């Protein structure tokens, strides 16, 4: 199962971590893994390209970690809101079998 943990503090997005494998199909053929990867990487890239918001990200050992050390602008917030909406739709479509979305009310460490 893919685990998507999105962090916020006092209603402000602080970052997210994506890890795991959906297990729907073999690696390279898994539509749930592909959908989550495209959505989350695109969000990180869009924040970097379309806003002035600082972003720290790493992609190691199948885990994507993104932090927003100074918080997000209105544009950045909308981008993360859209990502969360998309992740929740994937979670519902898969009947929570392949993706677990967790909103954690604490700072990403």
ChimeraX commands (.cxc) that place a marker at each C-alpha (Angstrom):
marker #1 position 0.00,0.00,0.00 radius 0.5
marker #1 position 1.12,3.54,-0.76 radius 0.5
marker #1 position 1.18,5.82,2.26 radius 0.5
marker #1 position 0.77,9.55,1.67 radius 0.5
marker #1 position 1.33,11.67,4.77 radius 0.5
marker #1 position 0.64,15.36,4.30 radius 0.5
marker #1 position 1.73,17.63,7.13 radius 0.5
marker #1 position 0.16,20.88,8.17 radius 0.5
marker #1 position 0.48,23.09,11.19 radius 0.5
marker #1 position -2.24,25.55,12.16 radius 0.5
marker #1 position -3.90,24.98,8.79 radius 0.5
marker #1 position -0.70,25.69,6.82 radius 0.5
marker #1 position 0.81,22.97,4.62 radius 0.5
marker #1 position 4.33,22.10,5.78 radius 0.5
marker #1 position 5.21,19.20,3.47 radius 0.5
marker #1 position 4.46,15.62,2.48 radius 0.5
marker #1 position 5.97,12.14,2.37 radius 0.5
marker #1 position 4.99,9.46,-0.13 radius 0.5
marker #1 position 6.20,5.88,0.32 radius 0.5
marker #1 position 5.33,2.30,-0.44 radius 0.5
marker #1 position 3.96,0.38,-3.40 radius 0.5
marker #1 position 0.29,-0.07,-4.20 radius 0.5
marker #1 position 0.63,-3.73,-5.05 radius 0.5
marker #1 position -2.09,-3.58,-7.67 radius 0.5
marker #1 position 0.25,-4.86,-10.42 radius 0.5
marker #1 position 3.96,-5.43,-10.91 radius 0.5
marker #1 position 6.28,-2.44,-10.70 radius 0.5
marker #1 position 6.09,-0.51,-13.96 radius 0.5
marker #1 position 2.52,-1.67,-14.64 radius 0.5
marker #1 position 0.76,-0.41,-11.52 radius 0.5
marker #1 position -1.76,2.33,-12.37 radius 0.5
marker #1 position -2.13,3.42,-8.74 radius 0.5
marker #1 position 1.62,3.88,-8.30 radius 0.5
marker #1 position 1.78,5.77,-11.58 radius 0.5
marker #1 position -1.12,8.05,-10.67 radius 0.5
marker #1 position 0.28,8.90,-7.23 radius 0.5
marker #1 position 3.79,9.46,-8.64 radius 0.5
marker #1 position 2.59,11.76,-11.39 radius 0.5
marker #1 position 0.36,13.75,-9.04 radius 0.5
marker #1 position 2.96,14.24,-6.29 radius 0.5
marker #1 position 5.99,14.88,-8.49 radius 0.5
marker #1 position 3.98,17.29,-10.62 radius 0.5
marker #1 position 2.91,19.18,-7.50 radius 0.5
marker #1 position 6.50,19.51,-6.28 radius 0.5
marker #1 position 7.67,20.59,-9.75 radius 0.5
marker #1 position 4.78,23.07,-10.11 radius 0.5
marker #1 position 5.53,24.68,-6.75 radius 0.5
marker #1 position 9.15,25.07,-7.81 radius 0.5
marker #1 position 8.34,26.38,-11.31 radius 0.5
marker #1 position 5.23,28.47,-10.71 radius 0.5
marker #1 position 5.82,30.03,-7.29 radius 0.5
marker #1 position 8.63,31.70,-5.39 radius 0.5
marker #1 position 8.07,29.31,-2.48 radius 0.5
marker #1 position 11.21,27.54,-1.24 radius 0.5
marker #1 position 10.86,23.76,-1.40 radius 0.5
marker #1 position 13.20,21.06,-0.15 radius 0.5
marker #1 position 12.70,17.67,-1.73 radius 0.5
marker #1 position 14.37,14.30,-1.95 radius 0.5
marker #1 position 13.51,11.09,-3.72 radius 0.5
marker #1 position 15.41,8.15,-2.27 radius 0.5
marker #1 position 14.69,4.47,-1.88 radius 0.5
marker #1 position 11.18,4.86,-3.28 radius 0.5
marker #1 position 10.25,7.65,-0.86 radius 0.5
marker #1 position 9.45,11.21,-1.93 radius 0.5
marker #1 position 9.80,13.82,0.81 radius 0.5
marker #1 position 8.92,17.50,0.23 radius 0.5
marker #1 position 9.17,20.26,2.80 radius 0.5
marker #1 position 8.02,23.85,2.65 radius 0.5
marker #1 position 10.33,25.50,5.19 radius 0.5
marker #1 position 8.74,28.96,4.89 radius 0.5
marker #1 position 5.18,27.80,4.32 radius 0.5
marker #1 position 3.40,28.35,1.02 radius 0.5
marker #1 position 2.00,31.28,-0.89 radius 0.5
marker #1 position -1.62,31.28,-2.00 radius 0.5
marker #1 position -0.58,29.66,-5.31 radius 0.5
marker #1 position 1.45,26.99,-3.53 radius 0.5
marker #1 position -1.41,26.29,-1.17 radius 0.5
marker #1 position -3.82,25.81,-4.08 radius 0.5
marker #1 position -1.38,23.39,-5.72 radius 0.5
marker #1 position -1.12,21.27,-2.55 radius 0.5
marker #1 position -4.91,21.48,-2.03 radius 0.5
marker #1 position -5.35,20.09,-5.56 radius 0.5
marker #1 position -2.81,17.32,-4.87 radius 0.5
marker #1 position -4.62,16.32,-1.67 radius 0.5
marker #1 position -7.95,16.32,-3.51 radius 0.5
marker #1 position -6.48,14.06,-6.21 radius 0.5
marker #1 position -4.91,11.70,-3.67 radius 0.5
marker #1 position -8.19,11.40,-1.80 radius 0.5
marker #1 position -10.00,10.62,-5.06 radius 0.5
marker #1 position -7.48,7.86,-5.82 radius 0.5
marker #1 position -7.89,6.55,-2.27 radius 0.5
marker #1 position -11.67,6.41,-2.65 radius 0.5
marker #1 position -11.55,4.92,-6.16 radius 0.5
marker #1 position -9.31,2.13,-4.87 radius 0.5
marker #1 position -11.62,1.59,-1.88 radius 0.5
marker #1 position -8.60,2.36,0.34 radius 0.5
marker #1 position -6.87,-0.87,-0.78 radius 0.5
marker #1 position -3.87,0.71,-2.51 radius 0.5
marker #1 position -3.47,4.19,-1.03 radius 0.5
marker #1 position -3.79,5.57,2.49 radius 0.5
marker #1 position -3.94,9.37,2.79 radius 0.5
marker #1 position -3.09,10.78,6.21 radius 0.5
marker #1 position -3.28,14.46,7.12 radius 0.5
marker #1 position -1.04,14.97,10.12 radius 0.5
marker #1 position -1.39,18.10,12.23 radius 0.5
marker #1 position 2.27,18.59,13.03 radius 0.5
marker #1 position 5.41,19.94,11.45 radius 0.5
marker #1 position 7.32,17.61,9.12 radius 0.5
marker #1 position 10.64,16.82,10.73 radius 0.5
marker link #1:1,2 radius 0.2
marker link #1:2,3 radius 0.2
marker link #1:3,4 radius 0.2
marker link #1:4,5 radius 0.2
marker link #1:5,6 radius 0.2
marker link #1:6,7 radius 0.2
marker link #1:7,8 radius 0.2
marker link #1:8,9 radius 0.2
marker link #1:9,10 radius 0.2
marker link #1:10,11 radius 0.2
marker link #1:11,12 radius 0.2
marker link #1:12,13 radius 0.2
marker link #1:13,14 radius 0.2
marker link #1:14,15 radius 0.2
marker link #1:15,16 radius 0.2
marker link #1:16,17 radius 0.2
marker link #1:17,18 radius 0.2
marker link #1:18,19 radius 0.2
marker link #1:19,20 radius 0.2
marker link #1:20,21 radius 0.2
marker link #1:21,22 radius 0.2
marker link #1:22,23 radius 0.2
marker link #1:23,24 radius 0.2
marker link #1:24,25 radius 0.2
marker link #1:25,26 radius 0.2
marker link #1:26,27 radius 0.2
marker link #1:27,28 radius 0.2
marker link #1:28,29 radius 0.2
marker link #1:29,30 radius 0.2
marker link #1:30,31 radius 0.2
marker link #1:31,32 radius 0.2
marker link #1:32,33 radius 0.2
marker link #1:33,34 radius 0.2
marker link #1:34,35 radius 0.2
marker link #1:35,36 radius 0.2
marker link #1:36,37 radius 0.2
marker link #1:37,38 radius 0.2
marker link #1:38,39 radius 0.2
marker link #1:39,40 radius 0.2
marker link #1:40,41 radius 0.2
marker link #1:41,42 radius 0.2
marker link #1:42,43 radius 0.2
marker link #1:43,44 radius 0.2
marker link #1:44,45 radius 0.2
marker link #1:45,46 radius 0.2
marker link #1:46,47 radius 0.2
marker link #1:47,48 radius 0.2
marker link #1:48,49 radius 0.2
marker link #1:49,50 radius 0.2
marker link #1:50,51 radius 0.2
marker link #1:51,52 radius 0.2
marker link #1:52,53 radius 0.2
marker link #1:53,54 radius 0.2
marker link #1:54,55 radius 0.2
marker link #1:55,56 radius 0.2
marker link #1:56,57 radius 0.2
marker link #1:57,58 radius 0.2
marker link #1:58,59 radius 0.2
marker link #1:59,60 radius 0.2
marker link #1:60,61 radius 0.2
marker link #1:61,62 radius 0.2
marker link #1:62,63 radius 0.2
marker link #1:63,64 radius 0.2
marker link #1:64,65 radius 0.2
marker link #1:65,66 radius 0.2
marker link #1:66,67 radius 0.2
marker link #1:67,68 radius 0.2
marker link #1:68,69 radius 0.2
marker link #1:69,70 radius 0.2
marker link #1:70,71 radius 0.2
marker link #1:71,72 radius 0.2
marker link #1:72,73 radius 0.2
marker link #1:73,74 radius 0.2
marker link #1:74,75 radius 0.2
marker link #1:75,76 radius 0.2
marker link #1:76,77 radius 0.2
marker link #1:77,78 radius 0.2
marker link #1:78,79 radius 0.2
marker link #1:79,80 radius 0.2
marker link #1:80,81 radius 0.2
marker link #1:81,82 radius 0.2
marker link #1:82,83 radius 0.2
marker link #1:83,84 radius 0.2
marker link #1:84,85 radius 0.2
marker link #1:85,86 radius 0.2
marker link #1:86,87 radius 0.2
marker link #1:87,88 radius 0.2
marker link #1:88,89 radius 0.2
marker link #1:89,90 radius 0.2
marker link #1:90,91 radius 0.2
marker link #1:91,92 radius 0.2
marker link #1:92,93 radius 0.2
marker link #1:93,94 radius 0.2
marker link #1:94,95 radius 0.2
marker link #1:95,96 radius 0.2
marker link #1:96,97 radius 0.2
marker link #1:97,98 radius 0.2
marker link #1:98,99 radius 0.2
marker link #1:99,100 radius 0.2
marker link #1:100,101 radius 0.2
marker link #1:101,102 radius 0.2
marker link #1:102,103 radius 0.2
marker link #1:103,104 radius 0.2
marker link #1:104,105 radius 0.2
marker link #1:105,106 radius 0.2
marker link #1:106,107 radius 0.2
marker link #1:107,108 radius 0.2
marker link #1:108,109 radius 0.2
view
